Amino acid sequence: MATSVASFAQIHHPKFDVQGHRGARGLKPENTIPAFLAALDYGVTTLELDLA
């Protein structure tokens, strides 16, 4: 029963993955801790960063 309820919820109410590209791009210097913290404050669910 729990599995069918969870499956129904995922089909009818999908969750969004809000990504912070390089942190809070345009608000803080990209790929910095302040940018990542700002992105989290704005509610992103995934942080994306570039490694060189």
Summary of the structure (lengths in Angstrom):
residues: 52
radius of gyration: 15.5
end to end distance: 47.5
largest distance: 47.8
contacts: 113
relative contact order: 0.21
helix: 38%
strand: 15%
